Amino acid sequence: MMRPKRLVLLGLPLLWLVLANATCHKQISHEGLASSYDLLRFRLSECRHMGGDSLDPVSLAEAERLDEEVGGWLQEGNWAKASATMAQMEQTLGVLLDEMKSWDPDEDGLSNYAEYMLFGTSWAEADTDGDGYFDGSEVLHFETDPLDYCSVPMGFPPETAVQHNCPALEKLR
C-alpha cells in the first residue's frame, strides 16, 4: 500500500512542474513571437531601403500585406495564425533578400545587399564618393574607401567622371 502513496506524492510535484513549465513556455513563446515579428519588420524595412520595390515589387507588396495581417493577428491574440503568417512573411523576405545579394542595378561591382549591409555605399550611384572609381573597384580591387573621395588608387586612371577632386591629391598629381 505504500507504493501508490509514494507515486502520488512524487507524481503531484512532477505534474505541477510540467504544468508550470508549459505555462511559462507559452508566455515565452508569445514574447518570442513578438520579438520575431519585430525582426521581420526590420528585415522588411531593410528590403525597402535597398530598393526591393524596384527589384521585385510583387514580393515586397506581398511582404507588406503579410506584415499587416500579422499585426492584426497579434492584436487579436491569435498566436497560431500570427505564427503561420509570419512563416509566410519570413519566406517571402528571405527570397527577396537572396535576390538582393546578387542584384547590382548601378553596375559598380557590389550588390545592393553588400552596399547597404556592409559598405554604406549608394546602390543607385556607381561611384558614391564621386572620386572617379566604381565602389566595387575601390572595395574589391584597390582596397580604398568608397565613401572618401580623397581615398583613391594612385597610378590608375579614373573609371567614371570625377565629381569631387581632393585638394590634397591635386598637389601630388
MDAnalysis code that builds the backbone (N, CA, C; Angstrom):
import MDAnalysis as mda
import numpy as np

u = mda.Universe.empty(519, n_residues=173, atom_resindex=np.repeat(np.arange(173), 3), trajectory=True)
u.add_TopologyAttr("name", ["N", "CA", "C"] * 173)
u.add_TopologyAttr("resid", np.arange(1, 174))
u.add_TopologyAttr("resname", ["MET", "MET", "ARG", "PRO", "LYS", "ARG", "LEU", "VAL", "LEU", "LEU", "GLY", "LEU", "PRO", "LEU", "LEU", "TRP", "LEU", "VAL", "LEU", "ALA", "ASN", "ALA", "THR", "CYS", "HIS", "LYS", "GLN", "ILE", "SER", "HIS", "GLU", "GLY", "LEU", "ALA", "SER", "SER", "TYR", "ASP", "LEU", "LEU", "ARG", "PHE", "ARG", "LEU", "SER", "GLU", "CYS", "ARG", "HIS", "MET", "GLY", "GLY", "ASP", "SER", "LEU", "ASP", "PRO", "VAL", "SER", "LEU", "ALA", "GLU", "ALA", "GLU", "ARG", "LEU", "ASP", "GLU", "GLU", "VAL", "GLY", "GLY", "TRP", "LEU", "GLN", "GLU", "GLY", "ASN", "TRP", "ALA", "LYS", "ALA", "SER", "ALA", "THR", "MET", "ALA", "GLN", "MET", "GLU", "GLN", "THR", "LEU", "GLY", "VAL", "LEU", "LEU", "ASP", "GLU", "MET", "LYS", "SER", "TRP", "ASP", "PRO", "ASP", "GLU", "ASP", "GLY", "LEU", "SER", "ASN", "TYR", "ALA", "GLU", "TYR", "MET", "LEU", "PHE", "GLY", "THR", "SER", "TRP", "ALA", "GLU", "ALA", "ASP", "THR", "ASP", "GLY", "ASP", "GLY", "TYR", "PHE", "ASP", "GLY", "SER", "GLU", "VAL", "LEU", "HIS", "PHE", "GLU", "THR", "ASP", "PRO", "LEU", "ASP", "TYR", "CYS", "SER", "VAL", "PRO", "MET", "GLY", "PHE", "PRO", "PRO", "GLU", "THR", "ALA", "VAL", "GLN", "HIS", "ASN", "CYS", "PRO", "ALA", "LEU", "GLU", "LYS", "LEU", "ARG"])
u.atoms.positions = np.array([
    [0.809, -1.197, 0.000],
    [0.000, 0.000, 0.000],
    [0.856, 1.266, 0.000],
    [2.082, 1.170, 0.423],
    [2.947, 2.344, 0.468],
    [3.346, 2.800, -0.934],
    [3.452, 1.902, -1.838],
    [3.896, 2.272, -3.181],
    [2.950, 3.249, -3.872],
    [1.672, 3.045, -3.912],
    [0.787, 4.010, -4.570],
    [0.885, 5.399, -3.951],
    [1.016, 5.505, -2.605],
    [1.138, 6.816, -1.982],
    [2.423, 7.501, -2.428],
    [3.496, 6.741, -2.525],
    [4.768, 7.323, -2.973],
    [4.627, 7.850, -4.395],
    [3.979, 7.073, -5.232],
    [3.785, 7.520, -6.605],
    [2.943, 8.787, -6.649],
    [1.895, 8.834, -5.850],
    [1.051, 10.029, -5.807],
    [1.852, 11.200, -5.273],
    [2.610, 10.988, -4.217],
    [3.406, 12.063, -3.630],
    [4.487, 12.547, -4.594],
    [5.062, 11.643, -5.327],
    [6.074, 12.045, -6.309],
    [5.419, 12.583, -7.581],
    [4.271, 12.047, -7.933],
    [3.593, 12.436, -9.166],
    [3.016, 13.829, -9.128],
    [2.482, 14.267, -7.992],
    [1.879, 15.603, -7.911],
    [2.898, 16.719, -8.134],
    [4.044, 16.684, -7.451],
    [5.027, 17.732, -7.729],
    [5.530, 17.691, -9.175],
    [5.671, 16.487, -9.703],
    [6.114, 16.351, -11.078],
    [5.084, 16.937, -12.037],
    [3.816, 16.660, -11.796],
    [2.740, 17.213, -12.608],
    [2.728, 18.737, -12.499],
    [2.929, 19.250, -11.302],
    [2.972, 20.696, -11.103],
    [4.115, 21.316, -11.911],
    [5.291, 20.678, -11.905],
    [6.427, 21.190, -12.673],
    [6.139, 21.196, -14.172],
    [5.514, 20.139, -14.644],
    [5.194, 20.060, -16.065],
    [4.217, 21.173, -16.444],
    [3.164, 21.352, -15.657],
    [2.180, 22.395, -15.955],
    [2.779, 23.793, -15.837],
    [3.572, 24.015, -14.814],
    [4.202, 25.328, -14.637],
    [5.145, 25.615, -15.794],
    [5.881, 24.622, -16.205],
    [6.817, 24.788, -17.308],
    [6.077, 25.052, -18.609],
    [4.966, 24.363, -18.821],
    [4.170, 24.574, -20.031],
    [3.612, 25.987, -20.058],
    [3.161, 26.481, -18.919],
    [2.623, 27.837, -18.843],
    [3.721, 28.860, -19.108],
    [4.880, 28.670, -18.494],
    [5.997, 29.588, -18.727],
    [6.416, 29.547, -20.187],
    [6.447, 28.343, -20.749],
    [6.840, 28.196, -22.146],
    [5.879, 28.948, -23.057],
    [4.586, 28.907, -22.733],
    [3.595, 29.607, -23.533],
    [3.835, 31.114, -23.487],
    [4.127, 31.651, -22.304],
    [4.390, 33.084, -22.191],
    [5.647, 33.460, -22.955],
    [6.669, 32.637, -22.859],
    [7.901, 32.916, -23.575],
    [7.660, 32.866, -25.074],
    [6.885, 31.908, -25.523],
    [6.656, 31.798, -26.957],
    [5.891, 33.006, -27.493],
    [4.949, 33.562, -26.709],
    [4.232, 34.755, -27.149],
    [5.191, 35.943, -27.204],
    [6.054, 36.057, -26.193],
    [7.052, 37.127, -26.207],
    [8.034, 36.906, -27.345],
    [8.413, 35.649, -27.548],
    [9.316, 35.314, -28.642],
    [8.685, 35.611, -29.992],
    [7.391, 35.383, -30.102],
    [6.667, 35.673, -31.333],
    [6.702, 37.173, -31.622],
    [6.491, 37.970, -30.595],
    [6.542, 39.427, -30.768],
    [7.953, 39.871, -31.165],
    [8.968, 39.279, -30.560],
    [10.354, 39.614, -30.913],
    [10.667, 39.203, -32.345],
    [10.203, 38.038, -32.736],
    [10.408, 37.570, -34.109],
    [9.718, 38.500, -35.100],
    [8.551, 38.972, -34.725],
    [7.814, 39.894, -35.582],
    [8.584, 41.211, -35.731],
    [9.149, 41.702, -34.645],
    [9.966, 42.915, -34.721],
    [11.136, 42.718, -35.680],
    [11.765, 41.560, -35.618],
    [12.886, 41.265, -36.505],
    [12.419, 41.203, -37.958],
    [11.281, 40.581, -38.201],
    [10.747, 40.528, -39.566],
    [10.423, 41.923, -40.091],
    [9.882, 42.769, -39.237],
    [9.574, 44.143, -39.660],
    [10.851, 44.910, -39.983],
    [11.913, 44.628, -39.232],
    [13.209, 45.247, -39.521],
    [13.719, 44.774, -40.885],
    [13.603, 43.481, -41.161],
    [14.039, 42.937, -42.448],
    [13.223, 43.532, -43.592],
    [11.930, 43.738, -43.359],
    [11.075, 44.363, -44.362],
    [11.548, 45.793, -44.628],
    [11.869, 46.505, -43.585],
    [12.378, 47.868, -43.720],
    [13.683, 47.883, -44.520],
    [14.558, 46.925, -44.241],
    [15.814, 46.828, -44.994],
    [15.537, 46.602, -46.473],
    [14.595, 45.726, -46.773],
    [14.247, 45.460, -48.180],
    [13.768, 46.732, -48.865],
    [12.979, 47.532, -48.162],
    [12.512, 48.800, -48.732],
    [13.699, 49.724, -49.008],
    [14.606, 49.853, -48.028],
    [15.753, 50.753, -48.162],
    [16.719, 50.308, -49.256],
    [16.787, 49.019, -49.509],
    [17.699, 48.506, -50.534],
    [17.058, 48.485, -51.916],
    [15.863, 49.036, -52.053],
    [15.230, 49.128, -53.357],
    [14.443, 47.905, -53.754],
    [13.918, 47.184, -52.781],
    [13.140, 45.993, -53.068],
    [11.962, 46.240, -53.989],
    [11.394, 47.454, -53.928],
    [10.271, 47.768, -54.805],
    [10.706, 47.872, -56.259],
    [11.969, 48.189, -56.513],
    [12.495, 48.221, -57.879],
    [12.854, 46.824, -58.368],
    [13.387, 46.005, -57.484],
    [13.799, 44.652, -57.851],
    [12.607, 43.728, -58.047],
    [11.727, 43.681, -57.057],
    [10.601, 42.739, -57.078],
    [9.416, 43.361, -56.344],
    [8.693, 44.266, -57.033],
    [7.591, 44.966, -56.372],
    [6.475, 44.029, -55.885],
    [6.276, 42.911, -56.569],
    [5.219, 41.981, -56.184],
    [5.560, 41.327, -54.837],
    [6.799, 40.863, -54.693],
    [7.207, 40.224, -53.431],
    [7.198, 41.215, -52.274],
    [7.655, 42.442, -52.535],
    [7.654, 43.443, -51.476],
    [6.223, 43.771, -51.053],
    [5.327, 43.902, -52.012],
    [3.919, 44.175, -51.693],
    [3.311, 43.012, -50.908],
    [3.675, 41.790, -51.261],
    [3.177, 40.618, -50.541],
    [3.687, 40.624, -49.097],
    [4.959, 40.946, -48.916],
    [5.523, 41.010, -47.562],
    [4.831, 42.092, -46.739],
    [4.526, 43.229, -47.354],
    [3.836, 44.305, -46.646],
    [2.409, 43.892, -46.274],
    [1.735, 43.158, -47.175],
    [0.396, 42.661, -46.878],
    [0.439, 41.683, -45.708],
    [1.412, 40.786, -45.730],
    [1.557, 39.814, -44.641],
    [1.893, 40.516, -43.328],
    [2.671, 41.587, -43.405],
    [3.017, 42.370, -42.217],
    [1.751, 42.913, -41.552],
    [0.868, 43.472, -42.344],
    [-0.391, 43.994, -41.796],
    [-1.239, 42.867, -41.203],
    [-1.240, 41.734, -41.883],
    [-2.029, 40.595, -41.419],
    [-1.507, 40.083, -40.073],
    [-0.188, 39.968, -39.950],
    [0.409, 39.513, -38.684],
    [0.062, 40.484, -37.568],
    [0.170, 41.781, -37.846],
    [-0.171, 42.779, -36.842],
    [-1.595, 42.613, -36.333],
    [-2.502, 42.326, -37.239],
    [-3.899, 42.097, -36.847],
    [-4.063, 40.851, -35.988],
    [-3.394, 39.759, -36.388],
    [-3.485, 38.517, -35.610],
    [-2.902, 38.704, -34.218],
    [-1.801, 39.432, -34.123],
    [-1.200, 39.664, -32.799],
    [-2.104, 40.516, -31.925],
    [-2.752, 41.509, -32.514],
    [-3.680, 42.342, -31.742],
    [-4.853, 41.533, -31.217],
    [-5.308, 40.600, -32.033],
    [-6.423, 39.750, -31.620],
    [-5.984, 38.666, -30.640],
    [-4.697, 38.448, -30.536],
    [-4.195, 37.381, -29.670],
    [-4.274, 36.013, -30.316],
    [-4.386, 35.977, -31.627],
    [-4.443, 34.705, -32.349],
    [-3.014, 34.306, -32.713],
    [-2.348, 33.670, -31.747],
    [-0.924, 33.358, -31.878],
    [-0.653, 32.352, -32.988],
    [-1.526, 31.394, -33.165],
    [-1.312, 30.357, -34.179],
    [-1.350, 30.956, -35.590],
    [-2.360, 31.796, -35.857],
    [-2.449, 32.415, -37.180],
    [-1.315, 33.416, -37.391],
    [-0.953, 34.143, -36.329],
    [0.165, 35.078, -36.441],
    [1.447, 34.326, -36.778],
    [1.666, 33.220, -36.115],
    [2.874, 32.431, -36.353],
    [2.913, 31.886, -37.777],
    [1.783, 31.365, -38.251],
    [1.729, 30.823, -39.610],
    [1.959, 31.915, -40.651],
    [1.365, 33.081, -40.435],
    [1.524, 34.194, -41.378],
    [2.948, 34.727, -41.334],
    [3.543, 34.727, -40.141],
    [4.936, 35.154, -40.027],
    [5.862, 34.217, -40.798],
    [5.559, 32.948, -40.801],
    [6.370, 31.989, -41.558],
    [6.310, 32.321, -43.049],
    [5.120, 32.687, -43.545],
    [4.984, 33.091, -44.949],
    [5.768, 34.369, -45.223],
    [5.669, 35.315, -44.300],
    [6.368, 36.588, -44.447],
    [7.875, 36.368, -44.453],
    [8.346, 35.510, -43.561],
    [9.774, 35.214, -43.486],
    [10.267, 34.581, -44.785],
    [9.483, 33.690, -45.344],
    [9.856, 33.044, -46.602],
    [9.923, 34.078, -47.733],
    [8.929, 34.940, -47.819],
    [8.888, 35.971, -48.858],
    [10.083, 36.911, -48.733],
    [10.367, 37.357, -47.511],
    [11.505, 38.256, -47.300],
    [12.832, 37.548, -47.557],
    [12.909, 36.279, -47.205],
    [14.137, 35.513, -47.448],
    [14.467, 35.432, -48.928],
    [13.454, 35.176, -49.748],
    [13.652, 35.122, -51.199],
    [14.083, 36.490, -51.718],
    [13.425, 37.539, -51.237],
    [13.752, 38.897, -51.679],
    [15.176, 39.285, -51.278],
    [15.554, 38.984, -50.048],
    [16.911, 39.306, -49.607],
    [17.960, 38.493, -50.362],
    [17.651, 37.248, -50.696],
    [18.579, 36.444, -51.503],
    [18.762, 37.055, -52.891],
    [17.672, 37.557, -53.471],
    [17.773, 38.223, -54.775],
    [18.642, 39.474, -54.669],
    [18.521, 40.180, -53.539],
    [19.307, 41.408, -53.326],
    [20.808, 41.124, -53.283],
    [21.171, 39.927, -52.866],
    [22.593, 39.587, -52.724],
    [23.310, 39.510, -54.061],
    [22.573, 39.400, -55.145],
    [23.223, 39.370, -56.454],
    [22.778, 40.512, -57.366],
    [21.840, 41.323, -56.920],
    [21.313, 42.412, -57.739],
    [22.213, 43.634, -57.635],
    [22.648, 44.160, -58.770],
    [23.555, 45.299, -58.815],
    [23.063, 46.297, -59.866],
    [22.016, 47.076, -59.550],
    [21.439, 47.966, -60.558],
    [22.357, 49.102, -61.009],
    [23.287, 49.538, -60.173],
    [24.187, 50.613, -60.603],
    [25.443, 50.065, -61.284],
    [25.553, 48.745, -61.375],
    [26.632, 48.056, -62.086],
    [28.022, 48.519, -61.650],
    [28.204, 48.638, -60.336],
    [29.502, 49.055, -59.815],
    [30.327, 47.892, -59.275],
    [29.783, 46.676, -59.353],
    [30.509, 45.501, -58.875],
    [30.128, 45.062, -57.475],
    [29.242, 45.816, -56.810],
    [28.760, 45.443, -55.478],
    [27.245, 45.269, -55.543],
    [26.745, 44.214, -54.929],
    [25.294, 44.016, -54.893],
    [24.655, 45.049, -53.968],
    [23.361, 45.238, -54.141],
    [22.624, 46.146, -53.244],
    [22.801, 45.730, -51.795],
    [22.718, 44.435, -51.567],
    [22.853, 43.907, -50.206],
    [24.219, 44.296, -49.624],
    [25.286, 44.098, -50.387],
    [26.630, 44.440, -49.908],
    [26.758, 45.946, -49.693],
    [26.203, 46.724, -50.607],
    [26.308, 48.180, -50.465],
    [25.596, 48.672, -49.217],
    [24.408, 48.134, -48.965],
    [23.615, 48.587, -47.824],
    [24.102, 47.999, -46.505],
    [24.332, 46.687, -46.496],
    [24.646, 45.998, -45.248],
    [26.114, 46.094, -44.839],
    [27.014, 46.157, -45.796],
    [28.434, 46.082, -45.464],
    [29.199, 47.393, -45.622],
    [28.954, 48.115, -46.709],
    [29.835, 49.230, -47.029],
    [29.215, 50.609, -46.895],
    [27.888, 50.711, -46.827],
    [27.243, 52.010, -46.675],
    [27.272, 52.853, -47.934],
    [27.548, 52.235, -49.049],
    [27.595, 52.957, -50.318],
    [26.205, 53.017, -50.939],
    [26.074, 53.820, -51.975],
    [24.777, 54.001, -52.629],
    [24.538, 52.884, -53.635],
    [23.355, 52.310, -53.587],
    [23.012, 51.287, -54.566],
    [22.489, 51.913, -55.853],
    [22.302, 53.234, -55.852],
    [21.796, 53.929, -57.024],
    [22.903, 54.647, -57.807],
    [24.064, 54.826, -57.178],
    [25.182, 55.505, -57.835],
    [26.390, 54.573, -57.852],
    [27.007, 54.427, -59.022],
    [28.152, 53.523, -59.159],
    [29.380, 54.044, -58.417],
    [29.486, 55.357, -58.276],
    [30.638, 55.972, -57.608],
    [30.110, 56.876, -56.491],
    [29.891, 56.290, -55.330],
    [29.248, 57.010, -54.227],
    [29.976, 58.286, -53.843],
    [31.302, 58.237, -53.734],
    [32.047, 59.417, -53.279],
    [32.451, 60.360, -54.408],
    [32.181, 59.994, -55.671],
    [32.448, 60.882, -56.797],
    [33.920, 61.071, -57.113],
    [34.777, 60.126, -56.728],
    [36.213, 60.272, -56.964],
    [36.676, 59.703, -58.302],
    [35.750, 59.125, -59.073],
    [36.104, 58.596, -60.387],
    [36.307, 57.091, -60.425],
    [36.108, 56.408, -59.304],
    [36.307, 54.959, -59.251],
    [35.037, 54.286, -58.737],
    [34.652, 53.196, -59.434],
    [33.461, 52.454, -59.025],
    [33.615, 51.955, -57.596],
    [32.494, 51.913, -56.873],
    [32.507, 51.419, -55.494],
    [33.072, 50.006, -55.418],
    [32.669, 49.154, -56.337],
    [33.161, 47.773, -56.342],
    [34.650, 47.696, -56.563],
    [35.176, 48.514, -57.453],
    [36.618, 48.534, -57.699],
    [37.375, 48.986, -56.457],
    [36.851, 50.021, -55.804],
    [37.528, 50.523, -54.613],
    [37.566, 49.474, -53.508],
    [36.473, 48.758, -53.336],
    [36.392, 47.768, -52.258],
    [37.126, 46.486, -52.612],
    [36.861, 45.966, -53.791],
    [37.334, 44.630, -54.144],
    [38.728, 44.598, -54.787],
    [39.094, 45.659, -55.486],
    [40.365, 45.622, -56.220],
    [41.427, 46.547, -55.608],
    [41.080, 47.806, -55.425],
    [42.064, 48.785, -54.960],
    [42.188, 48.872, -53.445],
    [41.180, 48.398, -52.732],
    [41.139, 48.469, -51.269],
    [41.235, 49.916, -50.762],
    [40.499, 50.793, -51.429],
    [40.388, 52.179, -50.984],
    [38.968, 52.369, -50.448],
    [38.724, 53.497, -49.820],
    [37.432, 53.764, -49.182],
    [36.453, 54.351, -50.195],
    [35.365, 53.641, -50.504],
    [34.400, 54.142, -51.483],
    [33.554, 55.314, -50.975],
    [33.744, 55.688, -49.707],
    [32.997, 56.814, -49.143],
    [33.864, 58.061, -48.961],
    [35.145, 57.962, -49.305],
    [36.085, 59.077, -49.120],
    [36.698, 59.437, -50.473],
    [36.361, 60.602, -51.003],
    [36.846, 60.983, -52.332],
    [38.349, 61.286, -52.347],
    [38.973, 61.363, -51.189],
    [40.428, 61.534, -51.134],
    [41.150, 60.183, -51.050],
    [40.408, 59.109, -50.929],
    [40.981, 57.766, -50.880],
    [40.857, 57.148, -52.270],
    [41.874, 57.404, -53.098],
    [41.852, 56.902, -54.476],
    [43.110, 56.083, -54.740],
    [43.035, 55.153, -55.674],
    [44.229, 54.385, -56.033],
    [45.165, 55.256, -56.877],
    [46.384, 55.306, -56.498],
    [47.357, 56.117, -57.232],
    [47.863, 55.343, -58.444],
    [47.976, 56.049, -59.568],
    [48.527, 55.445, -60.775],
    [47.507, 54.729, -61.645],
    [46.259, 54.798, -61.312],
    [45.217, 54.161, -62.123],
    [44.280, 55.236, -62.645],
    [43.948, 55.186, -63.926],
    [43.049, 56.209, -64.473],
    [41.626, 56.037, -63.915],
    [40.907, 57.139, -63.764],
    [39.520, 57.059, -63.264],
    [38.643, 56.217, -64.189],
    [37.668, 55.552, -63.598],
    [36.735, 54.704, -64.351],
    [35.465, 55.457, -64.716],
    [35.173, 56.511, -63.984],
    [33.961, 57.299, -64.216],
    [34.350, 58.769, -64.239],
    [33.395, 59.620, -64.496],
    [33.642, 61.060, -64.439],
    [33.906, 61.464, -62.989],
    [34.950, 62.249, -62.789],
    [35.295, 62.701, -61.434],
    [34.381, 63.866, -61.062],
    [33.683, 63.710, -59.942],
    [32.774, 64.747, -59.470],
    [33.383, 65.551, -58.329],
    [34.268, 64.929, -57.554],
    [34.902, 65.587, -56.418],
    [36.413, 65.378, -56.502],
    [37.137, 66.463, -56.631],
    [38.605, 66.371, -56.582],
    [39.064, 66.625, -55.162],
    [40.072, 65.883, -54.758],
    [40.627, 66.043, -53.425],
    [41.765, 67.064, -53.494],
    [41.663, 68.180, -52.782],
    [42.710, 69.208, -52.829],
    [44.091, 68.665, -52.448],
    [44.162, 67.777, -51.470],
    [45.456, 67.240, -51.060],
    [46.086, 66.391, -52.168],
    [45.279, 65.694, -52.919],
    [45.797, 64.855, -54.009],
    [46.157, 65.661, -55.234],
    [45.539, 66.798, -55.442],
    [45.856, 67.642, -56.590],
    [47.324, 68.060, -56.564],
    [47.870, 68.255, -55.400],
    [49.272, 68.648, -55.268],
    [50.202, 67.514, -55.690],
    [49.739, 66.272, -55.553],
    [50.560, 65.113, -55.902],
    [50.509, 64.769, -57.395],
    [49.496, 65.192, -58.069],
    [49.313, 64.818, -59.479],
    [50.062, 65.691, -60.409],
])
